[in-house]
Amino acid sequence: MENNPRAIEKARGYAFLLLKFRQRSKKEISERLRKKRFDEQIIKETITFLENKGFVDDKIFARAWIESRIKKPFGIRKIRQELNFKGIDKEIIDSEINVIKKKYPEEEIIEEVAKIRLGRLKGIDPNSVKRRLYSYLLRRGFSPEIVTDIVTRLCKHTY
């Protein structure tokens, strides 16, 4: 597409359509605009416009993303990986995760999630239960060291 006011208007309209459904990172919007074959200059102008008007802010996006993911609950490792994939700067990720770590007792949450999952695995071979539980918690992005300790302790008491 050429660099003209009509193309800029279309790019902004599409970006607003995306933002209507949920917050997005700069990278997410840029990638979606690229898929629609907008010119790189138009994409840059659109992102700059959205940032200047306060519609796109990676720091606010990261904070909201973290808040939504810990409610699921997911581990810090997975959240960090997702934010990285969404194009959030490492400094923003580190800063926002450090804030959340102070009020997110990951070990207690892992244990709670593990107990719930254990309840669903009744009547299965103990080795399979341990393996499944461990894999499940790792997929949710929890720290392998803590997961190992909790799974070992819970399986020892259960079986």
C-alpha positions in Angstrom: 0.0 0.0 0.0 1.2 3.5 -0.7 1.9 6.1 1.9 -1.3 8.2 1.7 -3.8 9.6 4.2 -6.4 7.0 3.2 -4.0 4.2 4.0 -3.0 5.7 7.3 -6.7 6.1 8.1 -7.3 2.4 7.2 -4.4 1.3 9.3 -5.6 3.3 12.3 -9.1 2.0 11.9 -7.8 -1.6 11.9 -5.6 -1.0 14.9 -8.6 0.4 16.8 -10.6 -2.6 15.8 -7.9 -4.8 17.3 -7.8 -2.7 20.5 -11.5 -2.9 20.8 -11.3 -6.6 21.9 -8.3 -6.4 24.2 -5.1 -4.5 25.0 -2.3 -5.2 22.6 1.4 -4.7 22.6 3.2 -2.6 19.9 4.6 -5.8 18.4 1.1 -7.5 18.2 -0.4 -4.5 16.4 2.6 -4.1 14.1 2.4 -7.8 13.1 -1.3 -7.7 12.4 -0.8 -4.6 10.3 1.9 -6.4 8.4 -0.4 -9.3 7.7 -2.8 -6.8 6.2 0.1 -5.7 4.0 0.4 -2.1 5.2 3.6 -0.3 4.3 6.3 -0.2 7.1 6.1 3.6 7.2 2.4 3.5 7.8 2.8 0.9 10.5 5.4 3.1 12.2 3.2 6.2 12.0 0.2 4.2 13.3 2.1 2.8 16.3 3.5 6.3 17.1 0.0 7.8 16.8 -1.4 5.1 19.2 1.4 5.6 21.7 1.1 9.4 21.7 -2.6 9.1 22.3 -2.2 6.6 25.0 -3.9 3.7 23.3 -0.8 1.5 23.3 1.6 1.3 26.2 3.7 -1.8 26.6 4.2 -1.2 30.3 0.5 -1.0 31.0 -0.1 -4.0 28.7 2.5 -6.1 30.6 1.0 -5.2 33.9 -2.5 -6.2 32.7 -1.2 -9.4 31.1 0.5 -10.4 34.3 -2.6 -9.7 36.4 -4.8 -11.8 34.1 -2.3 -14.7 33.9 -1.7 -15.0 37.6 -5.5 -15.4 38.1 -5.5 -18.6 36.0 -2.9 -19.4 37.7 0.2 -19.6 35.6 3.8 -19.5 36.7 6.2 -16.6 36.5 8.3 -18.4 33.9 5.4 -18.9 31.5 4.2 -15.3 32.0 7.7 -14.0 31.3 7.9 -16.2 28.1 4.5 -14.9 26.9 5.4 -11.3 27.4 8.7 -11.8 25.6 6.8 -13.4 22.7 4.5 -10.4 22.6 7.5 -8.1 22.1 7.7 -6.5 25.5 11.1 -5.1 26.4 13.1 -7.2 28.9 13.4 -4.3 31.2 9.6 -3.8 31.4 9.1 -7.5 31.9 11.7 -7.7 34.7 10.3 -4.6 36.4 6.6 -5.7 36.2 7.4 -9.3 37.3 9.4 -8.0 40.3 6.4 -6.0 41.4 4.1 -9.0 41.1 6.5 -11.4 42.8 6.1 -9.5 46.1 2.4 -10.4 46.2 2.4 -13.7 44.4 3.3 -16.7 46.7 4.2 -19.0 43.8 5.1 -22.0 46.1 1.7 -21.9 47.8 -0.1 -21.5 44.5 1.8 -24.5 43.0 0.8 -26.6 46.0 -2.9 -25.6 45.7 -3.0 -26.3 41.9 -1.2 -29.6 42.5 -3.7 -30.7 45.1 -6.6 -29.9 42.9 -4.9 -31.8 40.0 -4.1 -34.8 42.3 -7.8 -35.1 43.1 -8.5 -35.7 39.4 -5.9 -38.4 39.1 -7.3 -40.9 41.7 -7.0 -44.6 40.8 -4.1 -44.2 38.5 -0.6 -45.8 38.9 1.4 -43.7 41.4 4.3 -43.3 39.0 2.0 -42.0 36.2 0.3 -39.6 38.7 3.7 -38.2 39.6 4.8 -37.8 36.0 1.5 -36.3 34.9 1.3 -33.9 37.8 4.9 -32.8 37.2 4.3 -32.3 33.5 1.1 -30.4 34.1 2.7 -27.9 36.5 5.7 -27.4 34.2 3.3 -26.6 31.3 1.7 -24.0 33.4 5.1 -22.3 33.7 6.0 -23.0 37.3 9.6 -23.3 38.5 10.9 -26.9 38.0 12.8 -26.8 41.3 9.7 -25.9 43.4 7.5 -28.3 41.3 9.8 -31.2 42.0 9.8 -30.6 45.7 6.0 -30.2 45.9 5.2 -33.1 43.7 7.6 -35.4 45.6 6.1 -34.3 48.9 2.5 -34.6 47.9 2.9 -37.9 46.2 4.8 -39.3 49.2 1.8 -38.3 51.5 -0.8 -39.5 49.0 0.6 -42.9 48.0 
